Amino acid sequence: MTQLTGQPATDDDVVHLTVPADGGYLGVLRTATAGLAARLQFALDEIEDLRIAVDEACAMLLAVATRDAELECRFTVTDDALTVEVTVPTVRGATLPSESSFAWKVLTALTTAAAAGAANGRATISLLTRRASGY
C-alpha cells in the first residue's frame, strides 16, 4: 500500500479513533474529520469534501469488514494537511472497488491523494487533503 503523508507529525498531531464497523457510527468519524480540518483552517467547502470522502472510504471498508469488526481511524495533522487512514479486518477473499469505480473517482476528486491496500486480512484506505493556499 502507498503511504500518504503530509509533513512529519509528532505524536501530539495524531488522533486515533476506533468505532464499531457499523454505518451508525460513521457520524463520529465525520464529526472528528470536520473538527480537525477546521482546526487547520480549511475552507468550509474543503471540510465538506473531506467529510464526504471519509464517509465514502468507510462505506467501501464496511462492505468488506468481518462480522463484529472495528473500524480504526488514524488522523494525522500537519501544518497544511490532514491525512486520514481508515482500516478494518476483512472477510476472506474481500476486494476493494477498483480505481476505475465511481466510489474511487469520488475519493480522488474530493482529496489531494488517495490510496488503498489490503494485507494480512486487513484493508486500508488513506486520504490526504492539503489546505488550499492563501489561508
C-alpha beads as a LAMMPS data file, in Angstrom:
LAMMPS data file: protein, C-alpha beads

135 atoms
134 bonds

1 atom types
1 bond types

-500.0 500.0 xlo xhi
-500.0 500.0 ylo yhi
-500.0 500.0 zlo zhi

Masses

1 110.0

Atoms # bond

1 1 1 0.000 0.000 0.000
2 1 1 1.168 3.530 -0.717
3 1 1 1.624 5.617 2.403
4 1 1 0.238 9.141 2.119
5 1 1 1.747 11.769 4.342
6 1 1 1.919 15.494 4.666
7 1 1 4.812 16.872 6.667
8 1 1 6.290 14.959 9.614
9 1 1 3.943 14.854 12.589
10 1 1 4.618 14.472 16.271
11 1 1 2.621 12.109 18.482
12 1 1 0.566 15.117 19.588
13 1 1 -0.597 15.549 15.998
14 1 1 -2.105 12.068 15.647
15 1 1 -5.644 11.175 16.700
16 1 1 -6.806 7.552 16.834
17 1 1 -10.498 6.651 16.884
18 1 1 -11.938 3.157 16.917
19 1 1 -15.644 2.594 16.351
20 1 1 -17.760 -0.481 15.590
21 1 1 -17.784 -1.252 11.858
22 1 1 -21.390 -0.174 11.539
23 1 1 -22.815 2.681 9.484
24 1 1 -24.479 4.093 12.578
25 1 1 -21.081 5.142 13.942
26 1 1 -19.776 6.938 10.860
27 1 1 -21.129 10.240 12.155
28 1 1 -18.444 10.139 14.855
29 1 1 -15.725 9.914 12.189
30 1 1 -17.341 12.614 10.038
31 1 1 -17.507 14.947 13.035
32 1 1 -13.893 14.275 14.011
33 1 1 -12.836 14.882 10.411
34 1 1 -14.647 18.217 10.286
35 1 1 -13.265 19.318 13.637
36 1 1 -9.665 18.545 12.727
37 1 1 -9.987 20.148 9.285
38 1 1 -11.474 23.263 10.898
39 1 1 -8.512 23.347 13.282
40 1 1 -6.285 23.558 10.198
41 1 1 -8.448 26.428 8.928
42 1 1 -9.689 24.523 5.897
43 1 1 -12.381 26.359 3.948
44 1 1 -15.962 25.175 4.522
45 1 1 -16.083 23.542 1.073
46 1 1 -12.822 21.687 1.783
47 1 1 -14.189 20.450 5.113
48 1 1 -17.369 19.168 3.498
49 1 1 -15.422 17.481 0.678
50 1 1 -13.230 15.707 3.212
51 1 1 -16.238 14.607 5.284
52 1 1 -17.798 13.098 2.163
53 1 1 -14.525 11.381 1.216
54 1 1 -14.136 9.847 4.690
55 1 1 -17.740 8.675 4.566
56 1 1 -17.192 7.077 1.131
57 1 1 -13.952 5.384 2.231
58 1 1 -15.667 3.977 5.312
59 1 1 -18.587 2.707 3.219
60 1 1 -16.108 0.839 0.992
61 1 1 -14.495 -0.727 4.024
62 1 1 -17.761 -1.633 5.745
63 1 1 -18.706 -3.645 2.647
64 1 1 -15.702 -5.966 3.184
65 1 1 -15.477 -5.956 7.006
66 1 1 -15.741 -9.068 9.115
67 1 1 -18.721 -9.502 11.390
68 1 1 -18.384 -7.549 14.669
69 1 1 -15.277 -5.759 13.340
70 1 1 -13.974 -2.414 14.499
71 1 1 -13.151 0.427 12.138
72 1 1 -9.856 2.053 13.102
73 1 1 -9.246 5.610 12.000
74 1 1 -5.959 7.482 12.336
75 1 1 -5.913 11.232 11.697
76 1 1 -2.504 12.846 11.204
77 1 1 -2.445 16.646 11.414
78 1 1 0.379 18.731 9.926
79 1 1 0.666 22.465 9.262
80 1 1 -1.235 22.380 5.978
81 1 1 -2.647 18.874 5.580
82 1 1 -4.811 16.216 7.161
83 1 1 -4.186 12.541 6.460
84 1 1 -6.955 10.103 7.319
85 1 1 -6.153 6.388 7.362
86 1 1 -9.055 4.010 7.893
87 1 1 -8.577 0.266 8.314
88 1 1 -10.746 -2.752 9.045
89 1 1 -10.327 -6.540 9.222
90 1 1 -11.787 -8.128 6.101
91 1 1 -13.604 -11.297 5.209
92 1 1 -11.589 -13.879 3.290
93 1 1 -11.269 -13.025 -0.398
94 1 1 -12.621 -9.497 0.005
95 1 1 -11.552 -6.860 -2.501
96 1 1 -11.994 -3.115 -2.533
97 1 1 -13.600 -1.383 -5.521
98 1 1 -11.239 -0.864 -8.451
99 1 1 -9.668 2.513 -9.083
100 1 1 -11.952 2.903 -12.098
101 1 1 -15.114 2.583 -9.963
102 1 1 -17.393 5.510 -9.219
103 1 1 -16.634 5.299 -5.495
104 1 1 -12.916 5.584 -6.133
105 1 1 -13.439 8.530 -8.509
106 1 1 -15.298 10.289 -5.683
107 1 1 -12.352 9.776 -3.326
108 1 1 -9.782 11.107 -5.764
109 1 1 -11.950 14.080 -6.753
110 1 1 -12.519 15.171 -3.154
111 1 1 -8.967 14.766 -1.806
112 1 1 -5.421 15.679 -2.765
113 1 1 -4.436 11.997 -2.904
114 1 1 -5.955 8.632 -2.051
115 1 1 -4.523 5.130 -1.755
116 1 1 -5.847 1.722 -0.783
117 1 1 -4.399 -1.637 0.012
118 1 1 -5.058 -4.969 1.633
119 1 1 -2.635 -7.174 3.553
120 1 1 -2.749 -9.677 6.408
121 1 1 -6.543 -9.796 6.479
122 1 1 -6.987 -6.029 6.710
123 1 1 -7.985 -3.382 4.179
124 1 1 -6.850 0.232 4.491
125 1 1 -7.784 3.428 2.682
126 1 1 -5.643 6.544 3.149
127 1 1 -6.756 10.045 2.209
128 1 1 -4.547 13.130 2.112
129 1 1 -6.038 16.593 1.861
130 1 1 -3.901 19.719 1.741
131 1 1 -5.396 23.064 2.676
132 1 1 -5.744 25.449 -0.245
133 1 1 -3.076 28.155 -0.193
134 1 1 -3.946 31.651 0.877
135 1 1 -5.356 30.868 4.324

Bonds

1 1 1 2
2 1 2 3
3 1 3 4
4 1 4 5
5 1 5 6
6 1 6 7
7 1 7 8
8 1 8 9
9 1 9 10
10 1 10 11
11 1 11 12
12 1 12 13
13 1 13 14
14 1 14 15
15 1 15 16
16 1 16 17
17 1 17 18
18 1 18 19
19 1 19 20
20 1 20 21
21 1 21 22
22 1 22 23
23 1 23 24
24 1 24 25
25 1 25 26
26 1 26 27
27 1 27 28
28 1 28 29
29 1 29 30
30 1 30 31
31 1 31 32
32 1 32 33
33 1 33 34
34 1 34 35
35 1 35 36
36 1 36 37
37 1 37 38
38 1 38 39
39 1 39 40
40 1 40 41
41 1 41 42
42 1 42 43
43 1 43 44
44 1 44 45
45 1 45 46
46 1 46 47
47 1 47 48
48 1 48 49
49 1 49 50
50 1 50 51
51 1 51 52
52 1 52 53
53 1 53 54
54 1 54 55
55 1 55 56
56 1 56 57
57 1 57 58
58 1 58 59
59 1 59 60
60 1 60 61
61 1 61 62
62 1 62 63
63 1 63 64
64 1 64 65
65 1 65 66
66 1 66 67
67 1 67 68
68 1 68 69
69 1 69 70
70 1 70 71
71 1 71 72
72 1 72 73
73 1 73 74
74 1 74 75
75 1 75 76
76 1 76 77
77 1 77 78
78 1 78 79
79 1 79 80
80 1 80 81
81 1 81 82
82 1 82 83
83 1 83 84
84 1 84 85
85 1 85 86
86 1 86 87
87 1 87 88
88 1 88 89
89 1 89 90
90 1 90 91
91 1 91 92
92 1 92 93
93 1 93 94
94 1 94 95
95 1 95 96
96 1 96 97
97 1 97 98
98 1 98 99
99 1 99 100
100 1 100 101
101 1 101 102
102 1 102 103
103 1 103 104
104 1 104 105
105 1 105 106
106 1 106 107
107 1 107 108
108 1 108 109
109 1 109 110
110 1 110 111
111 1 111 112
112 1 112 113
113 1 113 114
114 1 114 115
115 1 115 116
116 1 116 117
117 1 117 118
118 1 118 119
119 1 119 120
120 1 120 121
121 1 121 122
122 1 122 123
123 1 123 124
124 1 124 125
125 1 125 126
126 1 126 127
127 1 127 128
128 1 128 129
129 1 129 130
130 1 130 131
131 1 131 132
132 1 132 133
133 1 133 134
134 1 134 135
